Amino acid sequence: MGIKLVPLKCPKCGSVVKGSGKDMVFRCENCGEFIYAPTGATIPGKIYDFEVDSKDKAYMPFFTYLTKVQIYREEVKGLLAQHGKSGEWLSYIPAWAELPAEEIVRIGKLLTSNPPDRPHEIDSFRGVSALPVGITIEEGEKLAEFLFLSYEVEMRGTLQRIDYSFEASFRELVYMPMNYRGYYVPAFRKYTG
């Protein structure tokens, strides 16, 4: 039995798309569309420019989700117990699979709680390497829920129980400029001083 390999084509312009086997998202060199390999469909995407430069830099992919949470009941114990809030927000989930779990939480919380202010969008990576997308959109949704729960667990007091509904709707892929200083820092002035 043989396997026939079919080249991935851009759904928008029909060009053959080239990319790394490690990456789940390819960029069409002809029209610039981002193609999500698991489905072969285009997804919305952006590349943000560096505001702060460094010699150790890269573009890190983030899936963004409109996150909606309704907390029905929460039991928190402790002297300074504080309850979480229902609401909606934009969650930033690192999509690079090589990032350690504690860094996914750290960077995800940083960008979700304090998103970049009016970043400048550019049309190419300008010779800077882009880290590969290594998780699926569905895995990113689960990480968005994990990020929400990690906020709840870290609030003052001890979380005993939480009843909630959670919804994460994929919005777009964002390539964030990052500088590496033993850990990754978004390369925007507000994060680096």
ABEGO torsion letter per residue (X at the ends): XBBBBBBBBBAAAGBBBBBBAABABBBBAAAGBBBBAAAGBBBBBBBBBBABBBABBBBBBBBBBBBBBBBABBBBBEAABBBBBBEBBBBBBBABAABBAAAAAAAAAAAAABBBBGBBBBABAGGBBBBBBABBAAAAAAAAAAAAAAAAAABBEBBABBBBBBBBBBABBBBBBBBBAGBBBBBBAAAAX
